[in-house]
Amino acid sequence: MAADPPRVCVLRPSVRRDPAGAAGRYAIVRERVGELLGAVSEAVVGAPVVRAYGVAERTGRRIDWTIDRYRSAQIEAQRVVAGVFSLSELVAALATAAVVTVGVALGVAGSLSTGRLIAFLFLMTLFVMPIQSMTEVLNDAANALAGLRRVLDVLDLPTDVRDPALGRTVGRLPAPRAGGAAGHGTAGHGTAGHGGAGHGGPAVVAAGRDLPAGPLGVRFDGVGFAYPEGPPVLLDVDLEIAPRTRVAVVGETGSGKTTLAKLLTRLMDPTTGTVRIGGVPLSEVRFASLRGRVLLVPQDGFLFDLTIADNVRYGRPGADDMAVHAAFAALGLADWLAGLPAGLATRVGESGSRLSAGERQLVALARARLADPDLLVLDEATSAVDPETEVRLAAALAELTRDRTSVTIAHRLSTAEAAQDVVVVDAGRIVQWGHHRALVAVPGVYRRMHQSWAVGVGTVAVGSGAGMAGPGEGAACSATPALTTDARPAPPTRTSRMKP
């Protein structure tokens, strides 16, 4: 008969939080510690802002306020501890006094010898000492319980997205028949694990799929999204992106552009509808396959406190220095890398603090180049780069996005000019979709945005015909013509298939 597999039991503290007890007081202390660390951390990280606006005194008062709250909470907790400790000492003293009083009385009457009295006092001391130590143990236990409760509160938070590779529960396995060999039936050899049927536990089956080989296309089917207790961010989005297409997503601030990028990389799941990559619903794709084939380059370009080479290797662990250097060279950044004090061995500091914002994005782009994804999502990776570097990066980004599907969340319309297709998002809906030259030729959100941008950078919108020019508009080229690399004829303007 097969041996039963070991069972693991996780115990949670069931002590209720009594504000008047030691556990409740220490829970408040933990909360005050969090407030204090948060205030100090914000003051350190935001030191440039504090100095720039001359609010050092105000920031100091906020830190002092959190320190006072922490001190008050600690004092209240220690009052409870001191009361319990004093009570235990009083009980021990009264017990000892009672033994001495009774012993002396019995000794005077001749019923108790001096030796026996001393023995009773010694035994009383052995009995009282654990009680006195118990108060200290209870104090430490209350402190530990308060910390454990906060940790469990974090662990109990539901996950935003779940890896399908972890399996899913499909009910409970049947209990074994009397006299049967548990774990050797058909269910015992299923995905629930050998012997699982013998315990009538939950049946967990393997799930998840891998993305298909080759170029990847993207499809949004009736996708909607809203943050918890917030208004809808995306509404009934229908969008299809063909493989090997360079797409720019534009829209005003708060229109839902970045949310599209997060849904596309499954940092979040849509509230309604389905996102498909390569024809596979994104909720069914294993994280191992998704993270290896789809890559997001965020706007901030976060770096770890390592060397440049080690940061770039996050794109492909195990890559040697030659592969890392080749990634920079492919982006046309070899001269910038050579100008660094130690080249690839240059340390970037905490969060990349030793590099400028633009330089951090250069490293992030090299990391994406080394990862070589099939679907690349860029949250305006050139937004913090100076104009000269942006022009130099134009050819590098064209090389990076060649022969692969790319979606760029564009905050600058020069990025949209270089894309094959432009998706215009307005108030959570896709209102226009087409080529840049076709979109500026018709009235709409994109044309209005492009005209405003052109005035700001000293350029005039380029139309596909004389009819698109309004009052005061001429037929001139953009100030950054090098970025407009798509010279194919402008296709007709398309709109999304969403409901109005």
N, C-alpha and C positions, 0 to 999 in steps of 0.2 A: 504494500500500500504506500502510495507517495506521501512523503512527509509534508506537513502543512508549512507553507512559506511563512517567514517571520512577519509579524504585524507591527507597524509603527504607530504609536499613539502620540499625538501632539496635545499637550495640556495648555489651556489658556487660563490665566488668572481670572477667577470669578468674583474677586473681591470688589464690591461696589464702591464707587467713588464717593466717600463721605467727606464733604467739605470741612467738617469739624474734626476729622480724624487725621492721623499722621499721613496716611496714603493720599488723602485729598489735598492736604497742605503741600506735600511734596510734588503732587501733580501740578499745582499752581506754580511751585518753584521752577519746574521744568519749562513751563510756558514762559515764565519771566526770563529764563536763560535764553530761550529762543528769541525773544524780543530784543534782549541785550546784544546777542551776537548779530542779529540782523541789522540793528542800528550801527554797530561798529563796522560791520562789513560794508554797508552802504556808504559810510563816511570815508572809508579807505578807498573803495573802488571809485566813488564819485568825488575824490579829492580835487581834480581839475575844475569841476563845476562849482564846488564849494569855494575854491579860491577865486574863480572868475567872477562870481556874483557877490563875493564878500559876505558869505553867510556862515563863516566859521563859528561865530558866537551862537547863532541859532542852532547849528548842528551840534555844538557842544552841549547846549541846554537839553536837546533831545536825548543825547547819550546819558546825561546826568539823570534825566527823568526815568529812563529805563533802569539805570543803576539803583535809583531809589525804590522803584517798584520791586526789583529783585531783592534788595535788602529787606524791605518790608515783608515780602513773602517768606524769605529765609527766617526772619525773626519769628513770624507766626508759626512756622514749622518747628523751630527749636523750642518754642514755648510748650507745645504739645509734648515734645520729647522730654523736656526738663520736668514737666509735671508727672509723666509716667515714671521717669527715673527717680524723682523724689518720693513718689508713692511707694516704689519698690524698696527704697532705702528705709522708709518709715516702717513698712511691714517687717523688714528684717530686724530693725532695732526693737520693735515691740515684741517680736517673737523671742529675741534673745533676753529682753528684760523679763518676759513672762517666765522663761525657763529658770533664770537666776532667782527670781522672787519665790517661785514654787520650790526650787531646790533648797534655798536657804531655810524656808519654813519647815520643810521636811527634815533638813539636817538638824535644826534646833530640837525638833521632836524626837530625834534619834532614829528616824526611819530611812535616812539617806546618808551615805558616807560622802566624804569630800571627793574621793576618786570617782565615784559614780556621777557626781554633779559635773565634774570636769569632762567626763566622757559624754554626758548629755549635751554640754555646751559644744564640744567638738562635732558631734553628730548634727546639732542644729546649724552649725556653720556650714557643714557639707550640704545641708538641705537648702540653705538660703542662698549660697553662692550661685547656683544655676538660675535661680529666680532673678538675681541681680544682673546676671549676664544676659538673660532673656530680653530685658528691656533694650539693651544695645543691639541685640540681634534683630529684634522687631523694628528698631529704628532703621537699620540698614536694609531690612526687607521692604519696608514701606518706600524707601528711596528707590530701591531697585524696581519695585512694582510700578512706580510712577514712570520710570524710564521705559520699562518693558511695554506698558500700556501705550505709550506714544509710538513706539516702534510697530506694535501690532496694528495701530490705527493706520499707519502708512501702508503696511503689508495688506491690509484689508481693502484698500482702495481698488476698485475694479480697473482692469487694464483697458486702455482705449482700443487697442487692436490685439488680436490673439493669433499666434502662429498656428496655421492648420496642421503643421507637422507634429504638434503636441497631442493630436488626436482629439476626439470628441466623444462624449458620453451618449450612448444610444439605449439607455435603460439599464436594467439590472439582470445579471446572469441568473438562471434558475438554480435553486439549491439541489444538491445531489439526491438521488433516490436512496432509500434506506438500503444499506448493504452494498451500494455501488462504489466503484473506485473513483473517488473524487479527482477531478483533474485529468482523466483519461478519455473523457467523452469528446464529442466533436467540438463543443464549445471550449473545452480545455485546450484545444490546439489552435484556437482562433487568435485573432489579434489581441484579445484581452489578456493573453499570457497563459502559460502552462499552469494548470491547476486552478485557474480563476473560477471555473464553474463550481468548484467545491465549496465556495464561500458565499455564493449568492451576492457578490459585490457588483459595483457598477461595471458595465461592459464598455470599454474604451477601445475604439477602433482607430487605426491609422487613417489619416486624411491628408489632404493637400496635394497639389500638383506642381509640376515644374513648368516654367515658361518654355514654349516651343523654340527649337533652334532657328537661327536666322534672324533677319531684321524683324523688328517688333512694331506693330501698329497699335493705336490707342483708340478706344471708343468709350464715350460717356453715354449711357442710356438713361434718360430721365433722372439725372443725378440732382439731389438736393442736399443741403447741409445746413445745420444750425447748431451753434454751441449751446451747451446746457443752459436753460433758462434765458436764452437770448433770441433775438429775431433771426429769421432765415438769412443766411449769407449767400447761398446759391439756390436758385429756383429752376427746377425742370430743365437741366442742361443736357442737350443732345449735341454731341460733337464726335467727329471721326477724323483721325489723323492717320494718313497712309504711312507705311514704313519708309524710312530714309527721307523724311520730310523735315525741313527746318521751319518751325512755327514760332511766332512771337505772340505772346498774350499781352494785350495792353488794356488799360482802363484807368479811371480815376482812382484816387486813394480810397480804399474801403470798398471797392467794387467786387472783390472776391478773387483777385488774381492769385495771390499767394495761397489761398485755400485750395484752388485748383491744383497747384503744385504739390501740396501736402496730400491731397487725395490721390494724386497720380503716383506718388511714392509710398502710399499707404502709411503715412504717419498718422492719418485719421481715416475712419471709415465713413462713407456717406450716410446721411440720415435716411434718404430714399434713393432708389435707383441703383445702378450697377456700373462700376468702372472695369473695363476689360483691357488687358494688354496681351497682344498676340492671340486674341479670341478667348482668353481664359479669364474668368471673373477674378478680380484681384484678391477677393476674400478667400479664394481657394489656393492661392499661390504660396508655396512654402517660403519662409523668410530667407532661407539659404539661397534659393533660386532668385528671389526678387532682389535681394541686396547685391547679388553678383551680376545681375543684368541691367538693373535700373539704378541710376545714381543721381542724387540731388546735390548740387553745389549751392549752399545757402549764401545769403547776401553778406553775412558777417565774416565768412571764411575763418572759422575758429581753428586755432593751432594749439598744440600741446607744448609744454615746456620741454622740448627736445630739440634736436638739430633739424635743419631743413630736410635732410635726407630721411630722417626717421618720420617726420610728418608726412612726407610724400609717400613713404612706404605704407601708410595706412590705406592707400589705394590698392596696393598689391603686396601683402606681407611676404617677405622672402626675396623681394627684388634686390639686386645688387646695385652698387653705385653707378655702374654703367647704364643700367636701365633707367635709373632716376635722372641721370644727366641727359639721357636721350629724350626723356619727357620734356625737360626744359628746352632742349634744342629744337624739338618738333614745334614748340610754341613760339620759337624765335626769342627765347629768353636766356640764351646761353651767355650773351654779353652782360646781362644784369646779374646772372649768377656768378660770373667771373669777377665782377666788381665787389662782391661781398668779402669781408675780411678773411673768412675761412671757407668760402665756397659752400659745398654741401654740408660741411661740419659746423656751420654757423648756428649757434643756439638762438632760438627765437624768443626766449623768455616766457614768463607766465602769460598765457592767452595770446602769445605773439606780440608782447608789449615792446620788444626791441625792433620790430618792423612797423612801417607805416601801414595804414589801412589798405592802401593800394598794393603794397608788397605782400601783405597777407593774402590778398586775393590772387596774386600771381602764384603763390605756393599752392593755394587751393585748386587753381586751374591745372597746375602740373600734377597734382594728386589725382584729379579727374582723368587727365590724359593717361597716367600710368594704369588706372583702374580699367580703362578701355571698355566702358559699358555699351550695351546695345541701345539703351534709351537714356538720354542725358537731359536732365531738368536743371536749368540755370535760373536762379532767382537774381537776375540782373547782376551777373558776376563782374561787370565792369562799372558798377555804379559809383564806386569809391576810387576810381583810377583817374589820374589827371588826363587831360585831352591828348597829350603826346603819347602817353602809354596806351590810351584807348585806341588810337590809330594803329599803333604797333601790334596791339592784341587782336585787331580785326582779322588780319590774315591768320593769326594763330587760332582764333575761334572758328574760322572757316575750315581750317584743317581739322580741328577737334570735332566738329559736327559733320564732317564729310562721311558719307556712306553710313550714317546712323540717324535714327530718329532723335530730334532734339526739340525741346519745348523751353523757350526762354520767357521768363516773366519780365517784361521790358518796362523799365521806368523811364527810359530815354527812347524817343521815337527813332533815333538813328539805328537802334537795334532792329526795330520793325522794318525799316527800309531795306535792311540786308536779308530779311527772312523771305522764304518762299511763300509763306502764307501768314496772314495776320488775323488773330482772333480778338475781337473787341468785346470786352465785358463791361456791362453797365448795370449797376444795382442788382448784381447777382445773376444776371441773364446775359447770354451771348446774343448780342444785337447785330453784329456784322461779322463776316468771315470772307476773306479774299486776299488778293494781292495788294500790296501797298499802293501801286499806281492806280489800281481800279477803285480802291476805297477812297482815295483823296479826290477822285473824279466825281463822286456823288455826294450830295448832302448827307450828313449823318454825324454820329458821335466821333468817329475817327477823323473825319475831315476837320471838325471843330478843334479837336485836340492837336492835330498836326499844324493847323494854322497858328494856334496859340504857342506851340513849341517853336515853330519857325520864326515867329516874331521875337521870341526870347533869345534865340541863338543867332539872330541876324540873317536868317535864310527865308526863302519864299517857297511855298509848297509847289511841288512839281506835279502837274496833271497830265493826263493822257490825251487831252484835247483842249481846245481854246474855251470850250463851254464851261470848264470847271473853274476858271479864274474869276474871282469876284472883284469888287471895286478895290483898286489899289494893288491888285495881285498881278504879278508878271510871271512869265515863264522862265524862271531861273533855276539853277541847280542848288542842291544842298551844300552847306559849308563843309560837309564831310563826305565828299563823293567817293572816297576810297571805301567807305562802309557799304555802299550800294553795289553789291557784287552780283545781284541777280538781274541779268539783262534780257531775260526771256520775255516774250510778249505778255502783257498784263491779261490775266484771265478775267472772266466776268465776276462781278461781285456776287458772293453767296451769303445767304443768311442761314442761321441755325434752324433746325427742324423743331424747335421748342414751341410750345403753345404760347400765344400772346397773353 
